[in-house]
Amino acid sequence: MSGEAEVSAREFSAVVTDIRLESRDGDIARWQMTLDHTSFAVGDTGVLHAVARSGTRIEVPVLRVIVEDDGDVWHVVEKPLAAGTDVIGHVTR
């Protein structure tokens, strides 16, 4: 049972609040996104799930997490989501 409680504690709902370009190398870009709430911490990876306006389900891997001096938590991804997008986060490591 304790494994189930641990998994559910690592899943959360949030809203994308900000997006910025981290880097671009040719056609490959890395983005950083903040959420209004997160269970990700430095060293964690996982995935953000969202639903596009068209109804298409989107899965965005979180490659790493950065915490800035001001406390902002930025999730590094290769596919940005628009500010205001509802997401379900799953921390896998």
Secondary structure as GFF3:
##gff-version 3
##sequence-region A 1 93
A	DSSP	alpha_helix	2	9	.	.	.	ID=ss1
A	DSSP	beta_strand	11	25	.	.	.	ID=ss2
A	DSSP	beta_strand	28	35	.	.	.	ID=ss3
A	DSSP	beta_strand	46	51	.	.	.	ID=ss4
A	DSSP	beta_strand	57	62	.	.	.	ID=ss5
A	DSSP	beta_strand	64	67	.	.	.	ID=ss6
A	DSSP	beta_strand	73	77	.	.	.	ID=ss7
A	DSSP	beta_strand	86	91	.	.	.	ID=ss8
###
